[in-house]
Amino acid sequence: MEENWIVVCRTAGLVTAQIILGRLQTDGIPARLQYEAIGVISCSLDVDGLGEVRIFVPESKASAAREILAQRFTENDLQWEERHD
């Protein structure tokens, strides 16, 4: 029996949704996107939900997914390599 998948996040645009999808998958959380194709074509506009993209994860992973999505980073948290070409 397949586990129930639930929405953990909604975005207005496919690019943002794909970034979130990648972040979750990098941490080992399976995720899926659901959207109306016509809304995605409309330049990430959300008119009556047309541009909305929903991110689904298995119900057992929802809490972990929400914790990941709640994380905030500042520039000081990132490790940048300085290049002197």
N, CA, C and O atoms as a printed pandas DataFrame, in Angstrom:
     atom_number atom_name residue_name chain_id  residue_number  x_coord  y_coord  z_coord
0              1         N          MET        A               1    0.846   -1.187    0.000
1              2        CA          MET        A               1    0.000    0.000    0.000
2              3         C          MET        A               1    0.891    1.250    0.000
3              4         O          MET        A               1    1.787    1.379    0.833
4              5         N          GLU        A               2    0.637    2.158   -0.933
5              6        CA          GLU        A               2    1.427    3.384   -1.024
6              7         C          GLU        A               2    1.025    4.362    0.070
7              8         O          GLU        A               2   -0.149    4.491    0.419
8              9         N          GLU        A               3    2.030    5.046    0.600
9             10        CA          GLU        A               3    1.801    6.027    1.650
10            11         C          GLU        A               3    1.068    7.248    1.105
11            12         O          GLU        A               3    1.213    7.600   -0.066
12            13         N          ASN        A               4    0.290    7.883    1.955
13            14        CA          ASN        A               4   -0.426    9.099    1.607
14            15         C          ASN        A               4    0.569   10.255    1.477
15            16         O          ASN        A               4    1.429   10.430    2.340
16            17         N          TRP        A               5    0.458   11.043    0.405
17            18        CA          TRP        A               5    1.311   12.215    0.188
18            19         C          TRP        A               5    0.505   13.463    0.523
19            20         O          TRP        A               5   -0.676   13.556    0.189
20            21         N          ILE        A               6    1.153   14.425    1.188
21            22        CA          ILE        A               6    0.457   15.654    1.563
22            23         C          ILE        A               6    1.255   16.884    1.117
23            24         O          ILE        A               6    2.462   16.814    0.884
24            25         N          VAL        A               7    0.547   18.003    1.006
25            26        CA          VAL        A               7    1.169   19.276    0.613
26            27         C          VAL        A               7    1.917   19.861    1.808
27            28         O          VAL        A               7    1.361   20.000    2.897
28            29         N          VAL        A               8    3.191   20.202    1.584
29            30        CA          VAL        A               8    3.973   20.868    2.636
30            31         C          VAL        A               8    4.297   22.309    2.275
31            32         O          VAL        A               8    4.736   23.084    3.125
32            33         N          CYS        A               9    4.080   22.668    1.013
33            34        CA          CYS        A               9    4.435   24.017    0.579
34            35         C          CYS        A               9    3.702   24.337   -0.720
35            36         O          CYS        A               9    3.426   23.451   -1.529
36            37         N          ARG        A              10    3.395   25.609   -0.902
37            38        CA          ARG        A              10    2.811   26.109   -2.149
38            39         C          ARG        A              10    3.639   27.301   -2.597
39            40         O          ARG        A              10    4.026   28.140   -1.783
40            41         N          THR        A              11    3.909   27.373   -3.892
41            42        CA          THR        A              11    4.665   28.504   -4.423
42            43         C          THR        A              11    3.953   29.058   -5.648
43            44         O          THR        A              11    3.082   28.408   -6.226
44            45         N          ALA        A              12    4.334   30.257   -6.028
45            46        CA          ALA        A              12    3.799   30.864   -7.244
46            47         C          ALA        A              12    4.890   30.815   -8.299
47            48         O          ALA        A              12    5.566   31.813   -8.550
48            49         N          GLY        A              13    5.055   29.671   -8.908
49            50        CA          GLY        A              13    6.042   29.556   -9.976
50            51         C          GLY        A              13    6.828   28.263   -9.922
51            52         O          GLY        A              13    7.168   27.768   -8.848
52            53         N          LEU        A              14    7.109   27.726  -11.091
53            54        CA          LEU        A              14    7.785   26.443  -11.215
54            55         C          LEU        A              14    9.257   26.504  -10.809
55            56         O          LEU        A              14    9.769   25.544  -10.235
56            57         N          VAL        A              15    9.942   27.602  -11.092
57            58        CA          VAL        A              15   11.366   27.692  -10.762
58            59         C          VAL        A              15   11.574   27.577   -9.253
59            60         O          VAL        A              15   12.413   26.798   -8.800
60            61         N          THR        A              16   10.824   28.337   -8.485
61            62        CA          THR        A              16   10.930   28.268   -7.024
62            63         C          THR        A              16   10.581   26.874   -6.529
63            64         O          THR        A              16   11.249   26.341   -5.643
64            65         N          ALA        A              17    9.545   26.288   -7.092
65            66        CA          ALA        A              17    9.131   24.942   -6.691
66            67         C          ALA        A              17   10.225   23.918   -6.976
67            68         O          ALA        A              17   10.441   23.007   -6.176
68            69         N          GLN        A              18   10.907   24.054   -8.093
69            70        CA          GLN        A              18   11.977   23.112   -8.428
70            71         C          GLN        A              18   13.167   23.260   -7.478
71            72         O          GLN        A              18   13.830   22.272   -7.161
72            73         N          ILE        A              19   13.440   24.466   -7.029
73            74        CA          ILE        A              19   14.506   24.679   -6.043
74            75         C          ILE        A              19   14.136   23.989   -4.733
75            76         O          ILE        A              19   14.967   23.313   -4.127
76            77         N          ILE        A              20   12.895   24.159   -4.301
77            78        CA          ILE        A              20   12.421   23.513   -3.074
78            79         C          ILE        A              20   12.461   21.998   -3.227
79            80         O          ILE        A              20   12.901   21.294   -2.318
80            81         N          LEU        A              21   12.011   21.500   -4.355
81            82        CA          LEU        A              21   12.034   20.064   -4.639
82            83         C          LEU        A              21   13.459   19.518   -4.501
83            84         O          LEU        A              21   13.675   18.493   -3.853
84            85         N          GLY        A              22   14.420   20.201   -5.108
85            86        CA          GLY        A              22   15.813   19.778   -5.035
86            87         C          GLY        A              22   16.352   19.797   -3.621
87            88         O          GLY        A              22   17.100   18.903   -3.225
88            89         N          ARG        A              23   15.978   20.810   -2.859
89            90        CA          ARG        A              23   16.437   20.914   -1.461
90            91         C          ARG        A              23   15.933   19.733   -0.648
91            92         O          ARG        A              23   16.693   19.126    0.107
92            93         N          LEU        A              24   14.661   19.405   -0.799
93            94        CA          LEU        A              24   14.092   18.278   -0.061
94            95         C          LEU        A              24   14.740   16.964   -0.484
95            96         O          LEU        A              24   15.103   16.145    0.360
96            97         N          GLN        A              25   14.882   16.768   -1.778
97            98        CA          GLN        A              25   15.462   15.526   -2.280
98            99         C          GLN        A              25   16.921   15.378   -1.854
99           100         O          GLN        A              25   17.376   14.261   -1.603
100          101         N          THR        A              26   17.657   16.477   -1.769
101          102        CA          THR        A              26   19.044   16.438   -1.309
102          103         C          THR        A              26   19.129   15.908    0.118
103          104         O          THR        A              26   20.096   15.240    0.482
104          105         N          ASP        A              27   18.119   16.209    0.917
105          106        CA          ASP        A              27   18.082   15.718    2.299
106          107         C          ASP        A              27   17.371   14.371    2.417
107          108         O          ASP        A              27   17.031   13.945    3.521
108          109         N          GLY        A              28   17.146   13.704    1.296
109          110        CA          GLY        A              28   16.586   12.358    1.319
110          111         C          GLY        A              28   15.082   12.281    1.473
111          112         O          GLY        A              28   14.543   11.228    1.813
112          113         N          ILE        A              29   14.400   13.384    1.224
113          114        CA          ILE        A              29   12.944   13.382    1.335
114          115         C          ILE        A              29   12.343   13.318   -0.065
115          116         O          ILE        A              29   12.548   14.228   -0.868
116          117         N          PRO        A              30   11.604   12.253   -0.363
117          118        CA          PRO        A              30   10.954   12.172   -1.669
118          119         C          PRO        A              30    9.939   13.311   -1.794
119          120         O          PRO        A              30    9.234   13.622   -0.835
120          121         N          ALA        A              31    9.868   13.915   -2.945
121          122        CA          ALA        A              31    8.937   15.028   -3.147
122          123         C          ALA        A              31    8.436   15.022   -4.582
123          124         O          ALA        A              31    9.112   14.555   -5.498
124          125         N          ARG        A              32    7.235   15.552   -4.751
125          126        CA          ARG        A              32    6.607   15.657   -6.072
126          127         C          ARG        A              32    5.991   17.043   -6.222
127          128         O          ARG        A              32    5.597   17.676   -5.243
128          129         N          LEU        A              33    5.917   17.494   -7.463
129          130        CA          LEU        A              33    5.266   18.770   -7.768
130          131         C          LEU        A              33    3.935   18.504   -8.439
131          132         O          LEU        A              33    3.777   17.528   -9.172
132          133         N          GLN        A              34    2.972   19.389   -8.179
133          134        CA          GLN        A              34    1.692   19.330   -8.880
134          135         C          GLN        A              34    1.304   20.757   -9.263
135          136         O          GLN        A              34    1.323   21.663   -8.430
136          137         N          TYR        A              35    0.952   20.943  -10.540
137          138        CA          TYR        A              35    0.595   22.273  -11.016
138          139         C          TYR        A              35   -0.253   22.152  -12.270
139          140         O          TYR        A              35   -0.296   21.107  -12.920
140          141         N          GLU        A              36   -0.919   23.239  -12.588
141          142        CA          GLU        A              36   -1.678   23.333  -13.832
142          143         C          GLU        A              36   -0.731   23.856  -14.899
143          144         O          GLU        A              36   -0.116   24.906  -14.710
144          145         N          ALA        A              37   -0.602   23.168  -15.989
145          146        CA          ALA        A              37    0.352   23.557  -17.038
146          147         C          ALA        A              37    0.119   24.979  -17.528
147          148         O          ALA        A              37    1.085   25.701  -17.774
148          149         N          ILE        A              38   -1.108   25.395  -17.675
149          150        CA          ILE        A              38   -1.394   26.739  -18.182
150          151         C          ILE        A              38   -0.881   27.806  -17.216
151          152         O          ILE        A              38   -0.447   28.871  -17.655
152          153         N          GLY        A              39   -0.923   27.541  -15.920
153          154        CA          GLY        A              39   -0.427   28.499  -14.936
154          155         C          GLY        A              39    1.076   28.651  -14.988
155          156         O          GLY        A              39    1.596   29.747  -14.782
156          157         N          VAL        A              40    1.778   27.571  -15.260
157          158        CA          VAL        A              40    3.235   27.616  -15.336
158          159         C          VAL        A              40    3.680   28.410  -16.551
159          160         O          VAL        A              40    4.691   29.110  -16.498
160          161         N          ILE        A              41    2.955   28.311  -17.622
161          162        CA          ILE        A              41    3.276   29.048  -18.845
162          163         C          ILE        A              41    3.099   30.549  -18.643
163          164         O          ILE        A              41    3.742   31.346  -19.326
164          165         N          SER        A              42    2.246   30.936  -17.726
165          166        CA          SER        A              42    1.905   32.351  -17.564
166          167         C          SER        A              42    2.926   33.140  -16.745
167          168         O          SER        A              42    2.536   34.004  -15.959
168          169         N          CYS        A              43    4.207   32.871  -16.906
169          170        CA          CYS        A              43    5.280   33.670  -16.297
170          171         C          CYS        A              43    5.207   33.734  -14.775
171          172         O          CYS        A              43    5.470   34.783  -14.187
172          173         N          SER        A              44    4.859   32.647  -14.145
173          174        CA          SER        A              44    4.828   32.538  -12.683
174          175         C          SER        A              44    3.804   33.451  -12.028
175          176         O          SER        A              44    3.947   33.783  -10.851
176          177         N          LEU        A              45    2.802   33.856  -12.739
177          178        CA          LEU        A              45    1.741   34.648  -12.142
178          179         C          LEU        A              45    0.756   33.718  -11.461
179          180         O          LEU        A              45    0.485   32.623  -11.954
180          181         N          ASP        A              46    0.223   34.148  -10.339
181          182        CA          ASP        A              46   -0.769   33.353   -9.632
182          183         C          ASP        A              46   -2.100   34.086   -9.697
183          184         O          ASP        A              46   -2.367   34.979   -8.893
184          185         N          VAL        A              47   -2.925   33.708  -10.650
185          186        CA          VAL        A              47   -4.239   34.306  -10.812
186          187         C          VAL        A              47   -5.262   33.225  -10.524
187          188         O          VAL        A              47   -5.412   32.280  -11.298
188          189         N          ASP        A              48   -5.962   33.366   -9.414
189          190        CA          ASP        A              48   -6.938   32.364   -8.995
190          191         C          ASP        A              48   -6.316   30.973   -8.905
191          192         O          ASP        A              48   -6.964   29.981   -9.238
192          193         N          GLY        A              49   -5.075   30.898   -8.461
193          194        CA          GLY        A              49   -4.399   29.619   -8.287
194          195         C          GLY        A              49   -3.776   29.034   -9.530
195          196         O          GLY        A              49   -3.184   27.957   -9.461
196          197         N          LEU        A              50   -3.887   29.709  -10.680
197          198        CA          LEU        A              50   -3.353   29.144  -11.921
198          199         C          LEU        A              50   -1.845   28.981  -11.911
199          200         O          LEU        A              50   -1.337   28.026  -12.498
200          201         N          GLY        A              51   -1.110   29.874  -11.265
201          202        CA          GLY        A              51    0.346   29.762  -11.246
202          203         C          GLY        A              51    0.878   29.020  -10.033
203          204         O          GLY        A              51    2.090   28.915   -9.845
204          205         N          GLU        A              52   -0.023   28.508   -9.216
205          206        CA          GLU        A              52    0.384   27.847   -7.982
206          207         C          GLU        A              52    0.971   26.464   -8.253
207          208         O          GLU        A              52    0.442   25.688   -9.050
208          209         N          VAL        A              53    2.070   26.181   -7.574
209          210        CA          VAL        A              53    2.690   24.857   -7.620
210          211         C          VAL        A              53    2.666   24.315   -6.197
211          212         O          VAL        A              53    3.074   24.996   -5.256
212          213         N          ARG        A              54    2.186   23.092   -6.051
213          214        CA          ARG        A              54    2.126   22.450   -4.739
214          215         C          ARG        A              54    3.240   21.409   -4.639
215          216         O          ARG        A              54    3.482   20.644   -5.573
216          217         N          ILE        A              55    3.909   21.397   -3.490
217          218        CA          ILE        A              55    4.971   20.427   -3.242
218          219         C          ILE        A              55    4.431   19.395   -2.259
219          220         O          ILE        A              55    4.016   19.726   -1.148
220          221         N          PHE        A              56    4.446   18.131   -2.698
221          222        CA          PHE        A              56    3.945   17.017   -1.896
222          223         C          PHE        A              56    5.105   16.167   -1.394
223          224         O          PHE        A              56    6.104   15.990   -2.091
224          225         N          VAL        A              57    4.964   15.638   -0.169
225          226        CA          VAL        A              57    5.905   14.659    0.381
226          227         C          VAL        A              57    5.080   13.570    1.063
227          228         O          VAL        A              57    3.909   13.783    1.378
228          229         N          PRO        A              58    5.694   12.389    1.294
229          230        CA          PRO        A              58    4.976   11.361    2.050
230          231         C          PRO        A              58    4.614   11.898    3.437
231          232         O          PRO        A              58    5.386   12.639    4.047
232          233         N          GLU        A              59    3.448   11.521    3.918
233          234        CA          GLU        A              59    2.964   12.031    5.201
234          235         C          GLU        A              59    3.970   11.792    6.332
235          236         O          GLU        A              59    4.110   12.634    7.219
236          237         N          SER        A              60    4.663   10.666    6.309
237          238        CA          SER        A              60    5.632   10.355    7.370
238          239         C          SER        A              60    6.860   11.271    7.330
239          240         O          SER        A              60    7.607   11.338    8.306
240          241         N          LYS        A              61    7.076   11.971    6.221
241          242        CA          LYS        A              61    8.235   12.862    6.063
242          243         C          LYS        A              61    7.853   14.340    6.166
243          244         O          LYS        A              61    8.718   15.209    6.058
244          245         N          ALA        A              62    6.570   14.631    6.374
245          246        CA          ALA        A              62    6.088   16.012    6.349
246          247         C          ALA        A              62    6.736   16.886    7.415
247          248         O          ALA        A              62    7.106   18.027    7.139
248          249         N          SER        A              63    6.875   16.368    8.620
249          250        CA          SER        A              63    7.470   17.158    9.698
250          251         C          SER        A              63    8.920   17.519    9.376
251          252         O          SER        A              63    9.329   18.667    9.551
252          253         N          ALA        A              64    9.687   16.550    8.910
253          254        CA          ALA        A              64   11.088   16.806    8.543
254          255         C          ALA        A              64   11.171   17.793    7.385
255          256         O          ALA        A              64   12.039   18.666    7.375
256          257         N          ALA        A              65   10.280   17.660    6.416
257          258        CA          ALA        A              65   10.270   18.570    5.266
258          259         C          ALA        A              65    9.981   19.999    5.711
259          260         O          ALA        A              65   10.624   20.939    5.243
260          261         N          ARG        A              66    9.023   20.165    6.606
261          262        CA          ARG        A              66    8.684   21.507    7.093
262          263         C          ARG        A              66    9.841   22.126    7.874
263          264         O          ARG        A              66   10.077   23.331    7.789
264          265         N          GLU        A              67   10.559   21.304    8.633
265          266        CA          GLU        A              67   11.737   21.814    9.356
266          267         C          GLU        A              67   12.793   22.318    8.378
267          268         O          GLU        A              67   13.380   23.381    8.585
268          269         N          ILE        A              68   13.032   21.562    7.321
269          270        CA          ILE        A              68   14.011   21.970    6.305
270          271         C          ILE        A              68   13.578   23.274    5.655
271          272         O          ILE        A              68   14.390   24.180    5.471
272          273         N          LEU        A              69   12.302   23.369    5.307
273          274        CA          LEU        A              69   11.802   24.560    4.620
274          275         C          LEU        A              69   11.751   25.783    5.531
275          276         O          LEU        A              69   11.720   26.913    5.045
276          277         N          ALA        A              70   11.743   25.571    6.838
277          278        CA          ALA        A              70   11.708   26.691    7.789
278          279         C          ALA        A              70   13.101   27.272    8.042
279          280         O          ALA        A              70   13.221   28.352    8.622
280          281         N          GLN        A              71   14.155   26.569    7.614
281          282        CA          GLN        A              71   15.517   27.053    7.837
282          283         C          GLN        A              71   15.759   28.333    7.045
283          284         O          GLN        A              71   15.315   28.478    5.907
284          285         N          ARG        A              72   16.469   29.242    7.674
285          286        CA          ARG        A              72   16.854   30.489    7.022
286          287         C          ARG        A              72   18.366   30.623    7.107
287          288         O          ARG        A              72   18.972   30.254    8.114
288          289         N          PHE        A              73   18.967   31.142    6.067
289          290        CA          PHE        A              73   20.413   31.297    6.020
290          291         C          PHE        A              73   20.761   32.743    5.717
291          292         O          PHE        A              73   20.052   33.440    4.991
292          293         N          THR        A              74   21.878   33.173    6.295
293          294        CA          THR        A              74   22.418   34.484    5.957
294          295         C          THR        A              74   23.680   34.262    5.132
295          296         O          THR        A              74   24.156   33.134    5.006
296          297         N          GLU        A              75   24.202   35.312    4.588
297          298        CA          GLU        A              75   25.423   35.200    3.794
298          299         C          GLU        A              75   26.574   34.650    4.640
299          300         O          GLU        A              75   27.450   33.958    4.119
300          301         N          ASN        A              76   26.578   34.952    5.936
301          302        CA          ASN        A              76   27.633   34.460    6.828
302          303         C          ASN        A              76   27.583   32.949    7.020
303          304         O          ASN        A              76   28.592   32.340    7.377
304          305         N          ASP        A              77   26.422   32.333    6.789
305          306        CA          ASP        A              77   26.276   30.885    6.930
306          307         C          ASP        A              77   26.869   30.128    5.749
307          308         O          ASP        A              77   27.142   28.932    5.853
308          309         N          LEU        A              78   27.068   30.801    4.650
309          310        CA          LEU        A              78   27.540   30.147    3.434
310          311         C          LEU        A              78   29.056   30.161    3.369
311          312         O          LEU        A              78   29.699   31.133    3.762
312          313         N          GLN        A              79   29.611   29.082    2.872
313          314        CA          GLN        A              79   31.060   28.978    2.717
314          315         C          GLN        A              79   31.417   29.307    1.273
315          316         O          GLN        A              79   31.188   28.501    0.372
316          317         N          TRP        A              80   31.968   30.468    1.060
317          318        CA          TRP        A              80   32.347   30.891   -0.288
318          319         C          TRP        A              80   33.847   30.738   -0.465
319          320         O          TRP        A              80   34.629   31.075    0.424
320          321         N          GLU        A              81   34.228   30.237   -1.597
321          322        CA          GLU        A              81   35.646   30.181   -1.934
322          323         C          GLU        A              81   35.983   31.430   -2.724
323          324         O          GLU        A              81   35.360   31.725   -3.744
324          325         N          GLU        A              82   36.973   32.159   -2.242
325          326        CA          GLU        A              82   37.396   33.340   -2.986
326          327         C          GLU        A              82   38.364   32.919   -4.068
327          328         O          GLU        A              82   39.301   32.158   -3.825
328          329         N          ARG        A              83   38.129   33.418   -5.253
329          330        CA          ARG        A              83   39.014   33.119   -6.380
330          331         C          ARG        A              83   39.717   34.396   -6.804
331          332         O          ARG        A              83   39.106   35.458   -6.918
332          333         N          HIS        A              84   40.983   34.268   -7.029
333          334        CA          HIS        A              84   41.776   35.403   -7.501
334          335         C          HIS        A              84   42.406   35.002   -8.823
335          336         O          HIS        A              84   43.530   34.502   -8.865
336          337         N          ASP        A              85   41.681   35.224   -9.884
337          338        CA          ASP        A              85   42.169   34.851  -11.228
338          339         C          ASP        A              85   42.987   35.950  -11.850
339          340         O          ASP        A              85   43.471   35.800  -12.972
